[in-house]
Amino acid sequence: MKKRVFVLAFALAFAVGLAWAGGGHDQKMDVASHVAKLKAELKLTDQQTEKVRVVLEDIHQRKMAAKQKAGGPDSAEFREQVKKLMAERDTRLKEILTADQFAHYQELQAKHAKEGEAPQKR
């Protein structure tokens, strides 16, 4: 009986630790959520939405591959690759969006970057 309680307590502690470390706080948006947000914010047409989804999925996949190749998100190699991927993403999105939409997109990006620089409360 004591062994079962210990195993259950350990599993619970492990699950809570994973949930906390996994980032329920400021977790990154998945591609589908990001596309949905951009569709609403930028008033994308269905055709634009599909093109944006393709771009964001491609960049996301390449970012994850770079993260794995570099050995994690803390390496200088990974950070440099991410900068290049984000520049490519913006170039590709500029071809899809209207000038007004792209300007609004840049405002959203600036706001997001500014929020990311704020100290995180725990």
C-alpha positions in Angstrom: 0.0 0.0 0.0 2.8 2.4 0.9 4.5 1.7 -2.4 1.3 2.6 -4.3 1.0 5.9 -2.4 4.6 6.7 -3.1 4.3 5.9 -6.8 1.1 8.0 -7.0 2.7 10.9 -5.2 5.8 10.7 -7.4 3.6 10.6 -10.6 1.6 13.6 -9.4 4.6 15.6 -8.5 6.2 14.7 -11.9 3.0 15.7 -13.8 2.8 19.0 -11.9 6.4 19.7 -12.6 6.0 19.0 -16.3 2.9 21.2 -16.5 4.8 24.1 -14.8 8.0 23.7 -16.8 6.0 23.2 -20.0 4.9 26.8 -19.8 1.4 27.3 -19.0 2.6 30.8 -18.2 3.5 32.4 -21.5 3.4 29.4 -23.8 4.2 30.0 -27.5 1.3 29.9 -29.8 0.9 26.9 -32.1 0.8 27.5 -35.8 -3.0 27.1 -36.1 -3.7 29.6 -33.3 -1.2 32.0 -34.8 -2.9 31.8 -38.2 -6.3 32.3 -36.6 -5.1 35.3 -34.7 -3.5 36.8 -37.8 -6.7 36.1 -39.8 -8.8 38.1 -37.3 -6.3 40.9 -36.7 -5.3 41.5 -40.3 -8.7 40.6 -41.8 -7.2 38.0 -44.2 -9.1 36.5 -47.1 -9.4 32.7 -47.2 -6.7 32.6 -49.9 -4.4 34.8 -47.9 -5.0 32.7 -44.8 -4.0 29.5 -46.5 -0.8 31.1 -47.9 0.1 32.5 -44.5 -0.5 29.0 -42.9 1.8 27.4 -45.4 4.6 30.0 -44.7 4.2 29.7 -40.9 4.2 25.9 -40.9 7.3 25.8 -43.1 9.1 28.3 -40.9 8.0 26.4 -37.7 9.2 23.1 -39.0 12.6 24.5 -40.0 12.9 26.3 -36.7 12.3 23.0 -34.8 14.8 21.2 -37.0 17.4 24.0 -36.3 16.7 23.7 -32.6 17.3 20.0 -32.6 20.4 20.3 -34.7 21.9 23.0 -32.6 21.2 21.1 -29.4 18.7 23.5 -27.9 17.3 27.0 -27.8 20.3 28.4 -25.9 23.0 28.0 -28.6 24.2 31.0 -30.6 23.9 28.9 -33.7 20.2 28.4 -33.1 19.6 32.1 -32.3 21.3 33.1 -35.5 19.3 30.6 -37.5 16.0 31.9 -35.9 16.9 35.4 -36.9 17.3 34.3 -40.5 14.1 32.3 -40.5 12.1 35.3 -39.0 13.5 37.6 -41.7 12.5 35.0 -44.4 9.1 34.7 -42.9 8.5 38.4 -43.0 9.7 38.6 -46.6 7.4 35.9 -47.6 4.4 37.4 -45.7 5.1 40.8 -47.3 4.4 39.1 -50.7 1.0 37.8 -49.4 -0.3 40.7 -47.5 -1.5 44.1 -48.7 0.6 47.1 -47.7 -1.8 48.0 -45.0 -2.0 44.5 -43.7 1.8 44.2 -43.6 2.1 47.5 -41.7 -0.4 46.2 -39.2 1.5 42.9 -39.0 4.7 44.8 -38.2 2.9 46.7 -35.5 1.8 43.4 -34.0 5.3 42.0 -34.2 6.7 45.1 -32.4 4.1 44.9 -29.7 4.9 41.2 -29.3 8.6 41.8 -29.1 8.1 44.6 -26.5 6.0 42.3 -24.4 8.7 39.6 -24.6 11.3 42.0 -23.2 9.2 42.8 -20.1 10.4 41.0 -17.0 8.4 37.9 -16.3 6.6 37.6 -13.0 6.6 34.3 -11.2 
